[in-house]
Amino acid sequence: MPTPTADVHGAYPRLTDDQITILRPCGQVRQVREGERLIRAGEPSEEFFVVLSGTVAAVEGPDDQQHVIRLHGPHSFLGELGMLEGQTAFLSAVVKTPGEVLTLGSAALRDLLSREPALGDVILRAYLLRRTMLAGTGTGFRIIGSAFSPDTRRLLEFAARNRLPHRWVDLEKDTEAEALLMRLGIAPEETPIVFWHDYQVLRNPSNVELAQVIGLRTGTVARAVCDLIVVGAGPGGLAAAVYGASEGLSTVVLEAVATGGQAGTSSRIENYLGFPAGISGMELAERAVVQANRFGARIAVPAEAAGLEQRDGANVVRLTEGGTVAAGSVVVATGARYRRLTAPGIERFEGLGVHYAATLWEARTCRFDPVAVVGGGNSAGQAALFMARESPAVHLLVRGEDLGHSMSRYLIDRIERHPRIHVRLHTEVQEVTGEDRVEALVVQDNHTREQQVLAARALFIFIGAHPATAWLAAAVTLDRRGFIPTGQDVDHLAADLWKPLGRAPLALETGLPGVFAVGDVRSGSVKRVASAVGEGAMAVRLAHEHLEGVRPPAIR
């Protein structure tokens, strides 16, 4: 855990006098006394504090057992990423030495940061780093449950994918946890529980219930009416949200699992324009969420689309939880989901060493252990390099004959030079073994049929993806692989839908007027983050054309 005095890679910068001068007109200065609590963990963080004099401690735990995470002195600012995203605070802030603070409301801060990009980047970068640090130290709420409970794994996956600081307490291994449940009168069938900052207990909450407590989802979007619905919050969907909201369209974003999509599970994206040193999927996603929120987009997580239909001239999205959202235009950006690997032991250990993402959240459970990565594409290559930073051995298992078939050259060169990455071509996983988590893999050479046991404490799987279009099957035409044709590729059997409009489908428009598809879910798309972002922006321009009744040449 970081010491109370050390800075970590710019996570705790001191603001300059000029920067504080910029902030002063937007807030107010007030005296604070020793012991005064400025931020309370588990409650909405609605004020931004700059310490002008005295000291303030960021602490975790109840009042009688507080652990100091960081001691803030003059010119330091409090808080972390949740401050900008409307989430509840994960740490409390308590005055240790009396002095003065400058305080701004969260809305005033967001408005100021849009006008002062240099200052905004200092604060946002620090907040992103602080969130990453909290994740690495196991700070945050506790999930108490059995490793063999599907609901425990569901909550752990939801917390990890949404980059929420948390720690897991395994009921099978922690005797104190069992005693705590008995003391609280919680029956085994009521687990898992979420222990929310030592004062609230959630008994086997749904993802929606947990999201509402955290502030990921502040209200229902059911029965909403807006200009633009974006289904999916990967790079393409977030780009559509940013451009749509910034151009004055009332925009609602529906995301079933977590913002960032498949890109959000990447440890590093190195070929995205403008980031020569690369950027993590987590940082890209969080920056986009802050940007979309600033322009007024409403992002609902989790909110899963169950169907789409046209009704009275509007496009209506049905939600799995009930209710609908209606809009003039819809951008479908549901992307693709990684395929599951089929082998004995895989399903049993999902979430217990078998992962379909390789980020800090998954890596913290096996940091110094040998691991294996399955796949021959860029995602697998990035995962292998990320895990090799601390793992003594990373086995990259590739079914094909060479890496060059689907992996970028820059990744291949780095993998081949890395002393701790061992590439095993024409190799497949036959079985995953272990007691209560992954301990070893049985792999087979698909040429010689020779089998071998590899010691591995985790298995990361990246073996291609299938489009997330099941909810659309009855609404729009899909190609034979389940992707969505757009523009000139739309099935001409749907021509009757377009005759009243007097035009052909626009470039990214599906077989349903006013419904556009972007990113990996679109048939023939380039599977790159940059292209998804470009399509998201382009779809908003086309949505304007649809909403304004622009009439391109009619279908012949």
N, C-alpha and C positions, 0 to 999 in steps of 0.2 A: 504494500500500500504506500502511496507517495508520502513523504515526510511533510510535516507542517511548514517547512521552510524552503524546500526545493522547488524550482520551476521545472517543468517537463515539456521540452520542445515548444515553448511559447504558449502553453496552456494558461499561464498566469502572467500576462504582460502587465506592465504598469503604464497607465495612460499618461501622455505628456500634458504639460500645462495647456498647450494649444487645444488638445482634444477635449480637456475638461471645460475649457472656455466655450467650445462649441456646444457642449451638453448643458451648461448652466441655464441658458434662457428657456430650455424646455422642461426644467424641473424645479425643485426647491431644495434648499439646504436646511437640515434640521439637526439638532443635538440628539445624541443617543447616549444612554447610560449603560453601565456594566450589567450584564445579564439580560438585556433587552433582546428579544427574539425578533429578528427582521424577516426571516423566512422560516416557515414551518414545513418540515417534510410531510408529504402526503396531501398538502393543500395547494390550491392554484398559486402559481408564482406570478403575481400581477404587477410587481414593482421591480425596477432595475436600480441597483444601489452601487454608487461609487464611494469608496472610503476616502474622505478628505483628511481626516486625522483620527488617531486611535487605531484599534485593531478589531477585526471581526473574524470569528472562527467558523468555518464550514464544518459541521459536525454530523455524525451519524449516531443513532441509538437514542434510547429514552434519556430523560433528564439526569437520572442518577447513574447512567452508564455511558455517557457521551464519549465518543472517540473523535478526536480532532483530525480531520482529513487535510485541512489547509488553513493557515492563518493568514488573513488578508490585512496588509498594511496600507498606508496612504498611497493613493493613486491606483489601487487595485479595484476591480469590480467583481460583484458577486454573481452567482447563478451559473447555469449551464444551458444546454440546448432547449430543454423544456420551456425556458423563459420565452423563447421566440416562437415556439410551436403550440403554446397554450396548454402544455401538459402540467401536471402537478409536480411539485419539487421533490427531488429524490434525497436532498440533504437539507438540514436546517442551517440557519445562519444566526449566530449568537454573538452579541457584543462582548468582547473580553476587556478592552480598555476604552473608557469613555472618549467621545470625540464628536466629529461631525460627519454626516453622510450627505451625498447628493442623491436624490431619489427622483426617478421618472416613471410614469405609467407605461405599461407595455405597449399600448397603442402609440403613445408619443415616441417611444424608442424606435418602433418599426418605421414610423414616418420619417424620423430623423435619419435613420440608417439608409433609407432610400435616397436621401438628399446628400448624404456624406458617405460615398462608397468606400473611401479609404478607411475611415473610422469603423464603418460597418464590417469591413473585411477583418479587421483586428478582433472585433468582438465575436463575429461568427466563427472565425478560425479557432479562437480560444474555446468557445462553447463546444465545437465539434471535438476538439481534443479532450476536453473534460468529460464528455459523454463516453468517449473511447476508454479513458482511464477508469471511469466508474465501472464500465463493463468488465475490464480486466481484473479489478480487485474484488468483484463479487458484492459490491455495494448495491443497495436497493431493496426491493421487497423480496420476501421469501416464498418459494413454492415448496410446500411440504407434501410429499406423496411417494408412493411406491414406484420403483423403476419399471415395474411390470404393469402399471396402470395406463391404459390408453389415454385417459384424461390428463394424467400427469405429463405424458409426452406431448399431448396437444398444447397444454399451457406453456411448456418449455419451448416448443417450437414457435408459438405465437410471440412469446417474449423475445426470443432470439431474433426472429425475422424482423421484428419491429424495433430492434436495437434498444431494448429497455433494460436498464440495470437491474439485475436480479441475481439471486442465488438459489440453488436447489438443495433441499435437505432430504436425503433418501431415508424413508421410514425403515427400510430393512437394515440400515447401518447406523443410524443415529438414535441411541437410546434416549437421549434428552428430548428429541422430537416426540417420541412416543409418550414420554411422561407429560410433555406439554399438552398433547391432545387429550390425554386422560384428565388433566387438570382443567381444561376448557370444556370437558364434557362432549368432545367430538367423537362420534362413532366411526368405525372403519369405513362404513359405506358412504360417509360424508366427505371422505378424502378424494382427491387432493384438496388442500386448502391453500389459500394465499394469505399470508400474514402481512398485512399492509401497515408498515411503519409502526408496529407495536401497539396499535390502538384499534385496528379493524380486522376482522377475520371474514374472509369470503370462502364459503363452503362450495367446493367444486364449481366455480363460476364459469359461465360460458365466456367465449372470447369477447362477445359484445359487452358483457357485464364488466369484465376486467378492463376493457378499453375505456368504458365510461368512467370508471374510478380513476384511471390514470390521466384522463383528459384527451386521449386519442380521438375520442368521439364524444362531442359535447351535447349532441341531441340527435333526434331521428331525422332522416331525410325523406322518410316515407310520405307520400302524397305531395312532394315538392313539385313546383313548376318552375322551369328555368329556360334560358336560351340554349344552353349547351350541357349535355351530359357526357362525361368522359368515363368509360368503363375500363378500369385498369390503370394503375399508377406506376407503371414502369417508366423508362425514359421517354417513350413516345407519348404516353398518357399525361405525364407531368409537363412535357413541353406544350401539349395542347391546352392544358389547364393554365399555364403561365400566359401563353399568347391569347387564349380566349378571354381570360379575366382582365388582362392588361388592355384589351381592346374594347372593354365595356360590356362583354357578354356575361350575364349571370351564369356562373359555371359551378356544377356539382360533379365531384369526382367520386366514383364508387370503386373501392378496392377490397377484394375478398380476404387478402392475407396481410400484406404489408407494402408500404410504399417502396419504390425502387425496383420491384419486379425481379426478374432473373438477374439483371445487372446489379441489383443491390446485394446479391449473394457473392459477388466477385471481390476477391481481396484487393485486386488492382486492375484498373483499365489503363493500358499504356498507349493505346493508339487513338485516343480521343483528342481531337484538334484543340490546341491551346493549353494542354497540360503535358509539357515535355517530360516531367518526372512521373507522370501517371497520376491517377486519382482513384481512391477506393470507391467501390460501388456505394458503400455507406455514405461517404461524404458527398458524392454526386447527388444521391437521393435526398439527403437532408438539406443541401443547398437549394435544390429544386422545390422542396416542400415549403421552406421558408419564403422563397420567391413567390410561389403560387398563393400562399396565405397572405402575403403582403398586398397582392393585387385583388384579394377578396374572394378567391376560389374557396369553395367549401369541400374539404376532403373528408370522406367518411371511411373509417377503418375500424372493424371489418364491416363491409357492406357488399354482399355477393349478389350479382345479377342472376336471375333465374330464367328470364325470357324477355323477348322484345316483340312488340307489335305496333302497328299504326292504328290510331284511333282518333277520329274527328280531326284529321289533318296534323296530328301531333305524333311524335315517336314516344312510346311509353315503355319504360324498362320496369319489369317486375322484379321484386327483391325476394330472396329466399326466406327472409324473416317476416314477409308480408308487406303489403303496401306497394306503391309504385312511385316512379319519378317520371315526369313528362317534360319534353323539350322539343324545340323545333329541329334541332340537330343532335346527332349522337356520334361520338368518336369511339370506335371499338379498339382498345389497346390492351386486350387481355393477354397478349403474348403467347408464349409456349412454356410448357412445364417439363422439367427433366423426367425422362423415362425412369421407371423403377427397374432395378436389376433383379432378375429372377434367379435365386439360388437358395439352397437351404440355409437358414439362419439370418437371411437378410431382413425379413419382416420382423422377426423377433427382436433384433438389435437396432431397429430404426430409432434414432434419438439416443441410443446407448452406445454410440461408437460408429454407427452407420449414418452418414450425412449426405445431403444433396446440396450443400453449400459449404464453402470454406472461408469463413471470416473469423474475426477475433472471437466471436461468441462460441463457435464450434471448437476452435483451436485451443481454447483455454483448458479443456479437459484432457488434452493429450500433448501438451507443449513439448515435452522432452522425451517422448516415446516414438518408436518406429511406427509409421503409418503407411497406408497404401492409397493411391488415387487411381480410379478406373476411368479411362477415356483418352481419346486422341485429338481432341479439339483444343481451342484456345482456353476455354474454361478449365479444363483439366490441367493444362500447362501452367496457368496462373496459380492454380491450387497447389500444384507440386512445388513451385518456387516459393510460395508463401509458407507452406508447412516446413520447407527445408531450412528456413531461417533459424529454427530451434530444434527441429527433430533430428535425431542422429542418423536416420535412414528413411528415405521416402521411395517407395516402390511405385513407379508409374506403369500401370498395366494397360497395354494397348492390344486390342484384338487384331488389328491390321498389321500390315507388313512394314510400315514406316510412319514416322510422325508427319512427314511432309504432305500427306494426303489432305489433312484438314487443319493443320496447325500453322500459324504464322512463323516465318523464318526467324524473326528476332527471338521468339520464345524457344524455338528448337535450339538455336545457338547457345542460349543461356542454360538450358537444361543439359545439353551435352557437356558443357564445361563445369557443371556443378558437381562437386565431389560426393555429395550426400544423396543425389537423385540417381536411382538405378532404373533404367528403362528396360522393360521386359515386353518385347514385341510378340505378336501372335500368342498372347496369353489371356486366359479367361478365368474368372473366379468360379470355383465349383461349390464352395461351402465357406460359411463364416462360423467360427467356433468361439466358445468362451462360457464362463459361468454366468455372471450377472452383467457382463459387458464384453465387447469384442476383445479377443486375445490373440487370435491367429486366423489366417486364411489358407484354404486349400486352393491352389491355382494349378491350371493345366496348360501345357504347351499344346495349342490346337494343331500343330504339325506332327509332333512325335507322340502325343497323348501322355507324355510323362507328367506326373503330378508332383507337387512340392508344397511343403508347409512353410508359410512365411509368418514370422512374428509381426503382429501389427495391433496397435491399440485402437486404431480407428480406420474406417474405410470411407473415402470420399468418392461419390459416384457422379460422373458427368458423361452420360452415354447418349447424348442427343435428346431431342425434345419433341413433344407433340402439341399441336395448337389447342389452346383453351377455348374451344368453340362449341362445346356440347350444348350450352345454354342457347345458342343461336340456330341450331339445326333446323328448326321449323320456321325460321323467319327469313333467312337469307340463303342464297345458293352457296354451297361449299364445293371446293374441288375434291378430287378423289382422295387426297391426303388429309382433308379436313380444314384446309386453309381457306381464306375468304378471297375470291376473285374481286377485282375492282376495275373501274374504268372500262376500257375497251374489252377487257376479259370477262365482263359480266355476261351471263347467259342471256342470249337474245330471246329466250322463251319468256323472259320477264319484261319484254318490251311494252306490254300493255300498261305496266305501271308508269311508264314514262310518257306515254302519248298525251295525257292531260297536261303535263308540264311543258310539252313541246321541245324537249331537249333529250340528249343522251346523258348517260351517267358521267359525272365529272371524274377527274383523274383518280382520286382515292375513294370514290363513292362505290358502295356495294350495290347489290341488286335491289336494295330498298332505298328509295329517295330520301336524302337527308341523313343517311347513315354512312359513315366513313370508317375505313379500317386502316390502321397504321402499325408499323413495326412488325415484329415476328409473326403476328397472327395473319398478316396479309400474304396472299399467294404471290410468289415471285419476289418477295422483299429481300433486301440485302441484310443478312443477320449481323448488323453492327449497331452499336449504340448511337453513333453519329447519324446514321440514316434514319433510325427511329425518331430521333429528336427532330430532324428535318421534316419528316413526314407529319409529325405532330403539329409543327408550326404551319405546314402547308394545308393540313386538314382544316385548320381554323379559317384560313383564307377562303377555302372552298365552302365551308359552312356559311360564311358571310354571303357568298354568291347564292347559295341555296335559299337562305333566309330572305335575301333581297329580291329573289325571283329573277335572277339573271337567266337569260335564255340562250344557251349555246345552240348550235345547229341541231335540229330535231332528228330523231332516228328515221332512217329511210325505210 
